[in-house]
Amino acid sequence: MPARHIRDGRKVLGAGLLALLAAATPADARVHVGYTTQGTCDGYPAVNLATAPGLCVGLVASQLGFVRGLAVLGSDLYVVDLGGGWRHNHGRLLRLRNLGKAPPEVLLTGLDEPHALAPAPDGRLYMSVLGRIVSLDPNAADVAASLRDVVVGLPKTGLHPLPALAVAPDGSLFVNVGSATDHCESPGGKKGQDTPPDAGVACPETVGAVPRGVILHVTPGAAPVDITGVRPYARGLRNAVALAVLPGDQVITATNARDNISDADPALDDEAVPHDLYLVVKEGADYGWPYCYDDGVPSPEYRSHYTVADCKAKQAPTLLLPPHAAPLGLLPYAEGPLPGLAGTLLITLHGYRDTGHRVVALPIDARGHPTGAIRDIISGWEAVTGDHPQGTPVSLARLPDGSVLVTEDHNGTLLRLAKGARAP
């Protein structure tokens, strides 16, 4: 399969294989190649992955399914299993007590494509499922009965239907609404049969009562918030799934850029462009998708109507990330015991290409602006027989002791980045 088709989950050879396996295998058994552990990393079995100096990676849990979102409440860890193969109503919510040293408990089943988790007020959790965001009480006698709609009316179709969310210090929510398409094409039945967008009109999915490719800002209340007609906080974002809020309510995101640009212009190298983007988000800004990419470059399909000057009028990105790295998770690490990480932003790069499958750190200031170069923190996820599988990190969460949890969906694992070296 050409490399250009390996990032969007529904187009990935690996995702297709996941779907076949998931159809025949229960969720708690979907682990393709287990990690080989040797020694310990701060009390957990050590995994042989490359780390920055002074750090090691421990295996907290495995056989968790297609694990995505992650949240920590005290010593209880919560993860969602998307369900594998993007099947409706096959997702689960799991709890691991005692910092993951207890076996997983299944709190909810039959969830419709759960993705994001975040702590909510009063010991509850926010969870995104297809079309809505809910809250729940994980300690209720009947967790299912505790479910309450918080945000409704989110899109359920297209390439990017999984909402991401971030909780602001004031309790409001920032919600990603991903695009329905890659570059506003009309999907055909087979590869190569897509119809290019009409460059003479606005991309239909970016306008209307429920626009796609946007970040929304909503405040939860006694009744669910219907997003119909809610003004976007920012737009022109193909899929801003990596989302966080810094102190002072500064929103930051890392977006997944388009694929297959060489199909529209063979002179362009799909391995080299477009770059994914890191953004210190400005309220009301338009970042250009689908008309522009990178730092104000017109997309091939829109060159007849969008010049360089038109694209330069869009909001410029804060930083160009590696092309097709597929950032999915952000964790600001202002201070803490992990050596070399204070004052950085941790980013999971989920992509299958050489630029992805790693966790990196970007030095930032208090407002999110870069102050240094990106560097690898966890890498070496290329498949090694009998050692470790190719891994695809998704979500990040900080534990009370300053160590960092990482969900890794390709193998259904929960990992922990800690201070120290691997002990025999």
N, C-alpha and C positions, 0 to 999 in steps of 0.2 A: 504494500500500500504506500502511495507517495507520502512523504513526511508532512506535506502541507495539510493533510486531513487528520492529524492525530491529536488535536487539542480539544475540540468540542466533544463533550462526553457522548453525545448520540451519534457521532461520526467516527469514534475511535474503534480500532480493531479490538483493543482491550475491552472497551465497553460492550462491544458486541459479544465478546467471549463471556464477559460478566453476565450478560443477559441470558445466554444459553445455560451457564452454570446455575444462575439464580433460579431459573425455571425448574431445575431438577433437584436443587439442593436447598435444605432449610437454611434460614438466615444465620443460625448459629454455627454453621459449618462452612461458610464461604470464605475460606482462607486458601489462597492458591499455593503459596510457597511460604512455609513458616520461617521466621527468623531463627538463626542459630545463635544462642547466647553462650557467653563464656565469661565467668567471673561476675562481678557485681558493679553497679554504678549507684553509689549512695543508697544501698539497700535494695535495689531492684536488679533483676538479671540484666547484665550488660549486653547491648547490641553492638555489633561491629560496624558502626558507621563512622565516617570521618567527622570530626568536630573541631571547632576553634580551640586554641590552647586553653587548658584548665577546665574543660568541659567533657562530659560523657553523656551517653544516652542509655536509659534503662527501659526495659519492656514492662509496662504496667499491666496490660491485658491484651489478649488476642481473641480471635473468633468473635468479633463484635459486629460482623456484617459489613455493609457498605457505610462505614461510620463517617459522619460529617460534623455537625455542630457539637459544641462542647461548652459546658459551664461548670463552675465550682461554687458550691454553697457549703461553707465550713469545711468539713473533712469528707463531704459527699461529692462525688464526681458524676456528672450527667453527660451522656452522649446520645445522639440520635443515629439510628441506622436507617438510611434512605430506603433500603429494601432491595436494592440490586435490580438492574435492568430497567430502571425508571418505571416500575410497575405501580399502578394506583393501589392504595390501601394495603401496602405490604410493609410500611415503615414501623419502627419501634422506638420507644424511649427507654433507655437503660440507666440504672444507677449502680455505681460502684462505691460502696462505703469504705471507711478507713483508708482514705487516700488511694483507693484502688487495690488495696490488699485483700479485700473481701470479693467473693465472686459476683459477677454481674447479676442484678435483679431486673427483670422485665417489668416496667411500670405500665406501659401502654403498648398495644399492638394495633394493627389495622390503620395506621396513620397514612395519610395521603401525601407522600413525598415530603417528609419532614426534612428540614435543612439547618436552620439557624437556631441557636439557643443563647439566652442571656439571662442573668439574674434580674428579677422583677421585685417590686416592693413587697414587704410582708412575707418574705421567705418563699415567694412564688417564682416561677420561671416563665419567661417569654419563649415561645417556640413558633417558628414559621412552618406552615404547611401550605399545600397548594391553595392559592387564592386568598389566604388570610394569615393573620398572626393571632395567636391565642396566648392566654396565660393559664397556668395550672398550679395546683398545690401538690408538690411531689410527696409530701408527707400525709396527705389525706388518706382516710381509710379507703375511699373509692376515688382514685386519681382521675379516672375518666369523668366522674360526675363533677369534678372541680374545674373542668375546662370552661373557659370563658372567652368569647370573641373579643379581641382588642382592636384589630384593624381588619376590615373586610373590603371586598370588591377588587382585590388584586388580580391581575391577569393569570390565567391558568394554561395558556397555550404558548406555542412557539419554542424557539431554541433555549430561552432562558427564563423559565417560569418560576424558579426557586427564589423567593425573596431572601435578601440578607437584611440584617438589622443591627443597629448600634444604639445603646442607651446613653443619652446625654446626662450630665450631672444634675440637670433640673428635672429629670424623669421623662422628658419627651423622647420620642423615637425618630431616628433617621432610618428610612427604609429604601432599599434598592429595588427598582422595578426594571429588570433586564429587558433587552430588546427581544422582539419576536423573531428577528432575522439576523443574518450576518452583516449585510450591508444594504438592507431594504429591498432585497430581491424578492420576486414572487417565486416561492419554491416550486420546482417541478417534481415529477414523480420519481426521477432517477438523477444520478450525478450527471452534470452537464446540461440538464434540462431547465435550470432556473432561468427566469426571465429577468433581465437587468432592470433596475429601477428607472422610472421616468424622471430624467434629470430636470425637467421643466417645472416640476411641482414639488411641494414639500413632501417628505417621506410620510405616508399616511399614518404610520404607527406612532409618529412623534407628535401628532396633534390630536385634538379631540378631548373628551372628558376624562379619559384614562390613558395618557400618553405613555409610551414605552421609552426605555433608555434614559431614565431619570432617577434622581434621588428625591424622596418626599420627606417632609418634616411634619410629624403629627404629635399631638398630645393626648395620651390615653385618658379616658374619662369613664363615667358610669355607664355610658352606652358605647357600643362599638363605633369606631371612626370609619365611615365609608369614604374611600379615597376618590370617588367620583367627583370631579371638579376641583380637587385639591391642587393648588398651584405648585408646580415643581420647585423644590429648593435649588436644584441644578439640573441641567439637561445636556443632551449630546454625549451621553455615556453609554456605550454599547452594553456593558455589564459590569457595574461597579460593585462586585460581590464582596471584595475585601474592603471593609468599612469599619471606621473607629471614630470616636469623639475624644478629643483631648480636653484637659481642664480649660475652662473658659469657653466651652461649647464650639471649639474649632473642629470642624469635620475634616477628616482625611480619608482618602480612598485610593485604591489601586485598581485600575480597570483592565479588563480583557479586551484587547483590540481585535479587529476583524481577521478573518482567515482568507486564504486563496486569492490574494490580490493579483498574483501572476495570471490567473484565469482572465482577469479583465485587461491586464497589460503585461504581455509576456516579457517586456523589457524590465519589469520589476522582479526582484528576487524575493519570493515568499519566505525564504529562510531569514532574510535580513530586514524586511519591513512587513507590516508596521510594527512599531514598538508598543508594548503595553505601557501604561501611563501611571505615574504617581502624581496625585493631585492634593494640594492644600485647597480645599473646595471653597469657592466664593459663592455666597448666596446670590441667586439670579443669573449665574453664569451659564453660558452655552459652550461646551467643550468640543463641538464640531461633528460628532458622529451623526449620520453616516457620510456627511459631505466632505469631511477632512480627516486626515490622520497625522500622527506624529506632531511636529510643531508647525501647524498651519500649512500642510501639504494637501492639495486637492485630491480627493479620491478619483480613480480613473473613470468611474461611471458618471461623475459629476463635473468633469473638467469643462464641459461646454457651457456650464452655468456658474461654476465656482472657480474663480481665479485665485492665484496666490494671495492677492490683496483681500479677497472675500474671506479666505480661510484665516488670514492673519488677524481679521477682525474678531474671530472667535477667541475665547479665553485660552491662553497658552498653557500647556501642561507645566507642572512644577519640575518634573524630571522624567526623562525617557528611561523606562525599564528595558531589560532585554526583550527582544521580540519573541512573542509566543511563549513567554515564561508562565503565563496563566496564574497570576496572584489570586489567592482565595481567602487568605486570612491576615489580619494585622493585630499586633499587640505592642502598644507603647510600653517601653521598659525604661522609665525615667531613672529609677535607682533600684539597687538590689545587690544580692551577693554574687550573682553570676559574673565572672571576670570578663571585662571588656564589653559588657552589654549596657552599662548605665548610659542613659542619654541616647538610646537607639530605638528604632522601630523594627520589630521583628516581622518578617513577611514570609508567608509560605508560598512557594512557587510550585504549582501542582503539575505543570506541563510535562508531557512525555518527551519533548525534544531536549536537546542538550542544554538549553537555557533553563529548563525546569527541574523538577524533582529535587528540591533542596529547600532549606530554610536559610534566609539571609538576614543581615542586620544593616539598617541604614541609619547613620548618625543624624539626629534631627535636633532642632532647638525646641523651645517650649511651645511654639506655634506650628510646629511640624515641618519647618523648612529644612532641607538637607544641609548638613554642615561637614559632610565627608562622603567618602565613596562606599558603595555597597560591598559587603564581604560575606563569604560563606560562613555559616554557623554550623549547620548540619548538611552534609553532602555524602556522596558515595553510595547513592541509592541505585546505581546500575546493577542489574541482576548478576549475582555471583552464586553459582550452584553450590548448595550445602552451606551457604553463609548467610546471605540476606537477599531478599527479592527487590526488584525495582519498586520503589516506594513513591507515593504521591501524597505529600502532606496537605492538609486542608485547614484545620482550625487550631487556634492557640488559646491557652488560658493560663493564668498565673496562679500558682498555689500559695498558701499563706507563708511558706518558708522562702519564697522567691524563686523556686524552680518553676519550670514551664512545661505544661502538657501540650502534646501535639497529637491530633488525630491523623491517621494515615489510612485512606480508604481503599487503596489497592489491595491491601492485605488484611483489612479489618482490625487494625491494631491501635492501641493507645500507648504513646511513648512519653518519656519524661526526660527533659534536658536539665542536667544538674551540674553543680560544681564538683570538680574532682576528676580523677583519672580512673580508668577501669581497674578494679582490684581483682587479683586472681581468685 
